[in-house]
């Protein structure tokens, strides 16, 4: 029984880690939400940079 509970506990923990929201930031030009790695240091997305916003 202990092994079964440990196994279920690991599954639950993995699901919780997968469901934690990633911090997102809003593009200053288009207003869409992106992961911070998708925005440049000024806060603009690649698409806005492409169109010169």
C-alpha positions as CSV (number, residue, x, y, z in Angstrom):
1,X,0.0,0.0,0.0
2,X,2.9,2.4,0.8
3,X,4.3,1.9,-2.7
4,X,1.0,2.6,-4.3
5,X,0.5,5.8,-2.3
6,X,4.0,6.9,-3.2
7,X,3.4,6.2,-6.9
8,X,0.1,8.2,-6.9
9,X,1.8,11.0,-4.9
10,X,4.5,11.3,-7.6
11,X,1.8,11.4,-10.3
12,X,-0.1,14.1,-8.5
13,X,3.0,16.2,-8.0
14,X,4.0,15.9,-11.6
15,X,0.6,17.0,-12.7
16,X,0.7,20.0,-10.4
17,X,4.1,21.0,-11.6
18,X,2.8,20.8,-15.2
19,X,-0.2,22.9,-14.5
20,X,1.5,25.8,-12.7
21,X,1.0,28.9,-14.8
22,X,4.2,30.3,-16.4
23,X,4.6,34.0,-15.9
24,X,3.6,35.9,-19.0
25,X,4.0,39.5,-20.1
26,X,2.0,41.6,-22.4
27,X,3.5,43.0,-25.6
28,X,3.6,46.8,-25.4
29,X,2.5,47.2,-29.0
30,X,0.0,44.5,-29.9
31,X,-1.3,43.6,-26.4
32,X,-0.9,39.9,-26.8
33,X,0.5,37.8,-23.9
34,X,3.8,36.0,-24.3
35,X,6.3,34.2,-22.2
36,X,9.0,36.6,-21.2
37,X,11.6,34.8,-23.3
38,X,9.5,35.7,-26.4
39,X,9.7,39.4,-25.8
40,X,12.7,41.7,-26.3
41,X,14.2,43.7,-23.4
42,X,11.8,46.7,-24.2
43,X,8.7,44.5,-24.0
44,X,7.9,44.1,-27.7
45,X,7.1,40.7,-29.4
46,X,8.9,39.5,-32.5
47,X,5.9,40.2,-34.7
48,X,5.7,43.8,-33.5
49,X,9.4,44.2,-34.1
50,X,9.0,42.8,-37.6
51,X,6.4,45.5,-38.5
52,X,8.3,48.3,-36.8
53,X,5.8,49.0,-34.0
